[in-house]
Amino acid sequence: MKKSTKIVLLLSGIIAIPNIINRVNFMIRSVPSRPSNEEQFYKWRYGQIRYVVKGSGEPLLLIHGVYPGADMSEWKRVSPSLFRNHRVYTIDLLGFGRSDKPNMSYSAYTFTTMINDFIRDIIGQSVIVAASDYSAAYAIMGYCFDPTLFKKFLLIAPAGINKGFSLPTLRNLVAKWFLELPFIGTSAYMFITNSPVGPQLFKVLRAGDNIASNMPYNLNATAFVGGPNTRMPIAALLCKFLNVNIKPKLNKMRLPVLILSREHYGLPNKLMTHRLKQFLNFNNIN
């Protein structure tokens, strides 16, 4: 065998073996999709969006945050009594949970338009939105694009105020390009999600005002459903391409807005206060 052929085979093996390991890891960590009677899908322009509808009354849309393993289960800790008088829509954002995870570059605009299109096409009327970190910021941006789609906002530790608002630099653009590459990006994603380093990295980045979301130590299996494409929105997150500044927008809001701090994240049952129920149930004065 020629020396050049051996070199080519060696390089091919160096590239192929880690890719195979990554794919096996995704297969082991992920779980097969189990459709339920409650589960529905919205056919959006970039892929299928999973959502669940429960209850009856005034429409309320629950949107999870943006971090590895994020999905609609973030809202499971919420007491059903809080939303008793509402028709509750809970969604998985594109690239998360059991929604489609296309091989594409993500931006704040991607999620903003997805939220607005979902409200317009599926809910069909103005809605109360409860959202956390980056999704809270995207809901506010959605209001700026079309105020008629919204009634009021419950925002939990929203991005775009004190954190997660700085614009990406050329260095961020280069880093994003590398993190989107199949080999480098997938390996980086698996490293973050398969070791204690991941949550610590997010903690460091949050302390430095680079991102506005935290990563749980126990990831949902949906963090690996969809294969290597799960890396794409996280690459955009880490490189500030999901950032948006909502400070000037909030000052011009003409709808009720309740902002909760990080301590309220996930709304544990003990924080189901009378004040929250009042906020969700009082009628707007137009």
N, C-alpha and C positions, 0 to 999 in steps of 0.2 A: 504494500500500500504506500502511495506517495506521501511524502511529508506534508504537502499542502492539503491533501485529503484528510489526513489525520487531524490537522489543525482545524479544518472546517467542522469535522465531526465533534471535536472537543468543544469548540465554541457553541455548536448547536446543542450539545448536552448541557453546557453551563446555563444556557438560556432556557432550554426545555424543562429540565428537572425542577427548578424552582416554580415554573408555571404549573407543572403537574401537581406539585405539593400544595400550591395555593388553591387549585381547583378541588383537590381532595379535601382540604380544610373547609372550604365552603360547603361541600357536600355533607361533611360530618357535622358541622355546626348548624346548618340550616335544617328546617323541618318542612315536610311537604305541606302544601296548602290544603286546608280542610274547609271547603266552602260550607257556610251555614245558611239557614233560611233567612237570617237577618242581613247577611252580607250582599251588597250590591256593587255594581261597577258603573262608573260614569266614563263614557268613551270621549276622552278629551283629545285635543289635537296631537299631543305628544305621547299618549298612552292611556291605559285604563286606570282610573282612580277609584280605589276601594272606599266604600262608605257604608255606614250603618245608620238606620233611622229607627227611633223609638219614641213613644209617647204621642201626645196630641196637645195642641195649643199653639201659642206664639212660637215661630221657628227660632231655634238657637243652634248655632254652628260652633262646634268644638274643634280646635286645631292644635295639634301637638307641636312641640318645639323642634329644633333642628340640631341633631347630634347623632353619632353612630347608634343605631338600634332604636331610633325614635319611631313611634307609631301611635295609633289611637289608644293603645292600652295605657298611655300616660294618664288618661282620664278615668281609669277604673277605680281610683281611690276616692273619686267624688261621690258624695252621698246622693243617691237618686232623688231624695226628697227636695234637694235644691232645685232640680229641674222638673218638678212634678207638673207644673203648669205649662210645659213647653213640648213642642215637637223637636226632638234633639237629633241633629245630624252630626255624626263624628266621622272624620275622614283621615286617610293616610295620604300625606303629600306625595306628589310624584317623586320617585327615587327612594321612598321610604315604605316601611311596613310591607304590605302585600299589594301595594300599587305597583304599576310597571316601573322598571328601572332602566330606561333607555340609555344608550351610550352617547351622551350629549353633554355639552357644557351647560352648567346651571348658573342662574343669576337671580338677584332679587326680583327682577321683572318676571322671570319664569313663574315663581310662586305667587306673585301678586296677581298676574293675569289668570292663573289657575283658580285661585280663590274666587275672583270676580266671576269667572265663567261658570264655576260650580253653582254659585248663588243664583246667577241668571238662568242657567239651563235646568238645574235640578230643583232648587228650592222655589224659584219663581216669584219671590217677593222679598221685601227688605227684611233683614235678619239681625238678631243680636249675635255678636261674635265674642267668644271667649277663646283666647289664644295666649301662648307663652313664648318667651324670648323672641327669636327672629320672626316667627309667624305672627306675633303681635304687631311687629313693625310692618309686615306685609299687609295685614288687615288695614292698618292706617293708610298705607299707600293705596290700597284698593279703594278706600273711601275718597281719596284725592282724585282718583280716576273717574269714579262714579258714585257720588254720595247717595243716590237713590237706592242703592243696594243694602244700606246699613241703617240700623236703628240706634244701637248703643254698643259699647265696647267694654269688655272685662279683660284687662291686660295684665298678665303675670310676668314680672321681671322683664319688661319689653326691651329688646335690642334697639339700637338707634338713638338712645338718649345719652347714657353715660358710657356705654360699651357697644362695640359692634357697629360703629358709624363711620370710621375712617375709610377713605377710599384706597383701593389697591394701587401699589406702585409697580414699576417695571420689574422689580425683584419678585413681587408677588405673582406677576404674570408668568415669569420664567418658572417659578416654583410650581405654579398650577399646571403648567405644561408638563413638567416632569411627573407630577402626582397623577395626571390623567393617563400617562403611558401604561399599557397593560402590565408589564413586568414590574416596573418601579412603583407605580401607583398601587397595584394590588398588593405587593409585598409590604408597602408602607401601611396600607389599610389593615392587613392581617396582623402586622406588628402592633399597631395601636389597639386593635380589638381583642387580641389574644394574650395580652400581658397587662400587669398593673400599670405599665407606663402610660397607657391611653388616658385614663381618668386624671392622672397626674399631669400629663401634657396639657389637657384642657384646663386644669386648674392653674397652671403657669400662664397659659395664654390669656385666660380670663383675668388674672391678676395684672397682666400687662395691657389690658384693654384691647387685645386683639380680637377676641371673640366674646359673645354675650351668652353662651350656653355652657352647661356642664354636661359631663358624660357619666352615666351611672356605672358603678362597678360591676353590676350584674346586667349584662346586655340581653335584650330580647333576641330570640332566635331569628327574628325577621331582619336583624342586622346583616344576615348572610344569605337570606332568600333573594334570589335574582343573580347570584354569582358575582363576578368581579365588577360588574357595573355599579355595585353599591358604593364603590369608591368615588364616583363622579361628584355627587353633591357635597361629600365631605372634603374633597379636594378644593371645591369652590369656597366652602366654609373656612377652611384653614388659611386660605389665601386672600380672604377679605372680599371675594366676589359676591358674597351674599349680604354684605353690609349695606345699610341704608340709614340716612339721617332723618329721623322723624321729629326732631325738636321743633323746627319751624312749623311743621304741619299740625302738631298738637296745639300750638298757640292759636290756630285758626279753626279748630274743631267747633262745630255747631251742634254736636250730639253729645249725650252723656258718656263720660269715660271714667271708669274706675280702674286705677292702677294699683296692683298688689306687689309687694316686695318679694325678694327671693325666698324669704321665710315662708311665704304662702305657696311656694312652688308645688304643683300637683294637688293643691287644695285638700289636704288631709281632713278626715271627718271632723276632728275637733275644732276646725276653723270654719265649719258651716254656720256662720253667724247670721243673726237676724238681719244685719245690715246688707249682706250679700243677697239674701232673698228679696229684700226691699228693692235693691238696685235692679235686679233682674225682672221684677214683677210690676214696678210702677210704670204708668203710662207716660209716654213722651208728650210734652206740650209743644206743638208746632206753631 
